[in-house]
Amino acid sequence: MRARAGSCGQGEGNGGNAVGVTEEDIAEVIAWLTSLHDTLTREFEAIDGGGTFRRDAWERPEGGGGESRVLENGKLFEKAGINYSLVHGASLPPSASARRPELAGRSFRAMGLSMVLHPHNPYVPTTHANWRFFVAERPGDAPVWWFGGGFDLTPYYPFEEDAVHWHRTARDACQRFGDDVYPRFKKWCDEYFYLRHRDETRGVGGLFYDDLTHWPFETCFAFSRAVADHYLPAYEPIVERRRSTPYGEREREFQLYRRGRYVEFNLVYDRGTLFGLQSGGRTESILMSLPPVVHWQYDWSPEPGSPEETLYKDFLRPRDWLGEST
């Protein structure tokens, strides 16, 4: 019998849910992730309207493998990647056990789907989404499991209606799981995608959760599926509003400059990138999230009164997008 549903939260400090996970449970997660991989590939090829994803299956010498799918120089997306992986190893890498030292030395199975979309048009935001499931095992002990995931939005030009729609859809994904879920995971997203060395958020946030074990397995799994089901409804309307907006060299240069922040975050802070590199993952797949072209400029600042300044002043900080819109 599984644990009774409790409040949603991270498993940090309790070693995960007291009830183990079965092989049938794990197989169900794998089936869902592989199906989601195919669904998102079809949907984003259709949204792009011209490009197709190159499929690159790979194996990890230490155990497991996956398939990277990358679309380059499409009609909408300059680069888009959707990666699925299922890997296992004898010991959790430091990035996975640093906050949970009781898991150090356990073998692990990690499965997940991660995607990043970098459009050509600077008026169309970059977006990232991820869904993952971990199992840490040790002979004689029940497996420790947890879910993680979420989605976030990185605009280059500020449109409040886009941010409000994004967060309203994120709230809808969380609604049936409790009134506290969206505010908690929205706050976690703001905190996670924060560049301390720049004192700014990467974008306008969304949802982020990790170490999710405080519900029974079935509820945690249902929550991850709900977040995935709301990803396209959150992003596609923004794409359709902005994809035909004319732009010139100024907007393109600003997009390339802001992409530098994306690179900085992923290489310095991102747990998924660090986990992949520390666990001997496939480098090409791990770094798929990086934009194809990026610029850095020394000591650059936006012109006063410009849209670029509005982004810095009003969008690259945590905001109560839904409270402000009512």
N, C-alpha and C positions, 0 to 999 in steps of 0.2 A: 504494500500500500504506500502511495506517495504522500509527501508532506502536504498538509493543508495549506491553501493559498494564504500568503501573508502580504505585507506591504512590499511594494516594489523597491528594489535597491540593488546595490552592488554587493558581491559576495566577499568583499575584502574583510579579512579579520575573522571570518567564520569557517574558512576552508571550503566554502561552497555549500550546496544543498546537502542536507543530511542523508538524503535518499539517492542511491546510485542511479546510473543510467544503464539501460540495457542495449544489447547489440541491435535490437529492433529499433530502438529510439535513434541510434546513430545512423542506421540505414535510412530511416525516414528523413533525417536532416540531409544526408547526402543526396537522396533522390530529389528533395526540394531544391537544393542549391544547383544541381545540374539542370533541372528543368528551368529554373530562373535564369541561368546562364543562357540557355537557348531563347527564352522569351525576350530578354533584354537585347540580345543580339538582333533578333528580327525587328523589334520595335525601333531600335535606334538606327538600323539600316533604313527603315522606312522614313523615319524623321529626317535623316540626312538627305535622302532623295537622290542619291547617286553613288555613294561609296559602298564598299562591302568590307567586311571584317576578314582579315587574313587570320587563319587558324593555325596555331603553333602548339602542338602537344609536346610535353616535355616530361622527363623523369628526373627525380632527385636521387642521387647516389645513396644518400643516407636513409632513404625510404619515402615512397610516395611519388607524387607528381601532380600534373595539372594541365590546363590548356589556356594559353593566352590568346586573346582575340584582339587585333589591333586594326583600326581603320585610319588611314592617313590620307590627307588632301582630298577629303570629300567635298560635297557641295556646301555643307554646313560646318562640319567638324574638321579642323585642321589636324587634330589627332584625338582619337577616342580609343580607350582600352577597357576591356572587360575580362578579368582574369578569374579563373576558378582553380583552386588548389586543394589537395588532400595530402597532407604530409604527416609523417610520424618519426619519432626519434627516441633515443634512450634516455634523454634528459632535457627538461625544459631549459631554453636559453635564458640568460640573465634578464632580458627585457620582459619576459613573462613571469618570472618568479621574484623579481626585485621587490614588488609590493606585497607579495604573498610568500614569504620565506618558507612557510610550511610545505610548499609544493616543490621546493628545490630537490633535485635528484629523482623526481618521478619521471617515468616515460610519458610521452604525450602523443595524442592525435589532434591535429588541427585542420579544420576544413573551413573554407570561406570563399566568398565572392567579393571582389573589389573592382570598382570601376571609376574612371575619371574621364570627363569630356571637356576638351579644349576647343571651343568654336573659333572660326575665322573672325567673325564679326565681333568687335569689342563691346557692342551693345548686348550681346548674348552672354550671360554669365557662364563661367566655368562651374562645373558641379562634380561632386564626389559622393559615392555611396559605398557601403560595405556591410556585409552580414557574415558573421563568423561563429564558429562553435568549437570549443576546446574540451578535451577530456584528458585529465592527468591521472595516471594509474601507478599503483605500487602493489606488489604481491601482498596479499593478506588484508588489504584495505579496500573499501568501496571506492569506485572511481569518483573523482571530483570533476564536475562539469560546469561550464558557464557559456552563456551567449554574449555576443557583443555586436555592435553595428550602429547604423544611423545614416543620415545624409546631410550634406551641407552645401551652401551656395556661396560662390565667390564672384560678385559682380564687379565690373570695371567702371560702369557708369551707373549713377544712383537713380533708382525708380522705387519710390516707396510702395506703389501698388504691387510690384513684383515681390518685395520682401514680405508684405502683408499676406499675399496669396500663399507664398511658400510656407509661412509659419501657420497660417490657418489650416493648410492641408496637413502639416506635421501634427497639429493639435488633433485634427480629426483621426489620424492614425492611432493616437494614444487614448482617445476619449473613453472607449469601453473598458479600459484597464484601470481607470481611476482618475479623479480630477487632479491628483498631484503628479501624474506621470509626465505630461507635457512640460510643466514648469521645471521639473527636476532635470529632465534630459535636455531641455533647451538650455538651462543654466550650465549643465555639464559640457554641452557643445561649445558654448561661449568660452568657457574656461579652457577646454582642451585645445581649440583652434586659436590660441592666443600666442603671438610671437612676443615673448618677454623682451627680447633685445630690441624690438621696434616699438613696444608699447602700443600694439594695435591687434585687433582680431584679423584673421585671414579673410573673413567675409562677413556675411550676415547670419551665419550659423545655421541652425536647424535642430537636429536631434543627434545625440551621441550617448551611447550606453556601453558599459563593459562590466565584466564580472556579474552578469545578471543571473542570479540563482535564487532569489528570495521568494519567487513563485514556484509552484511545481513545474516540472519539465514541460508539461503540455501547455501551460500558460505562457511560459517564457518563449517557447517555440511559436505559439500563436502570435505573440507580440512581434517577434521578428518578421513573421509573414505579413502582419498588418503594416509594418513600416515599409516593407518591400512593395506591397500593393499600392501604397500611396505615393511612391516615388515618381512614377510617370505623371500622375495627375498633378503633382507639385511642379514639375519641371516643364512639361510640354507646353502648357499655355504661355509661359514666359518666353519660350523659344519662338512660338508663333507670333507673339506681339513684337519681338525685337529683330527677327532674322533678316527682315528687309530694310532695316534702318540704314540709310546711307552713312558712310564714315570715310574719313580721309587719313592722311599721314599722321596728324596729331593724335587721333584716337588710337591708331595702331601702335604708335610709339608708347603711349601710356599703357596700353594693354601689355606690351612686351616688358615694360618696366615693372608693372604690378605682378606679372608672372614670376618675377624674381622672388617675391615673397612666398609664392607657392613652393618654389624650389627650396628656399631657406627652411620653411616649416618642415617639409618632408624629410630633409636630410638631417635636421637638427633634433626635431621633437617627435616625429610620428612613430607611434609604437609599432604599427604594422611594418613599416620600412625597417625599423631596427630589429624586429623579430625575424623578418625574412633574411636579413643579412647575417644575423647572429646564428641562425639555425641552418645556414648553408643552403639557403634557397637559391632559386635561379635569378641571377642579377638582372637579366633583361626584363623579366616579368616584374620583379620588385620595382625597378625604376621606370616601368611603363607609365607611371603616373606623372612623370615630369613633362612639362610642355616642350614642344619641338624647337621653338625659338624663344629666347629670353634675353633681355638687356638689363644691365645694371648701370646706373649713373651715379657719380659721386655727389653727395649732398644735395640731391634734387628736392625741390618743394613745389607744390602746385601754385598757380597764379591765384591771387585773392579774387574771390567772387566767381571762380570757374567751377564747372561741374566736377572737375577732379578734386578741388578743395572741398566741395560738398561731400564727396565720398569719404575723404579723410576725416572731416569734422563730424559727420552725422551717421556714417554707416560702419566705420571700422571700430566700433565699440559696442558693448552689449546694450540692447534696447528691448523694451517691452513692446514689440511690434503690434501685437493684438490689442493690448491695453490702450496704446496711443491712437489706434484706428477707430475705436468705438466712440 
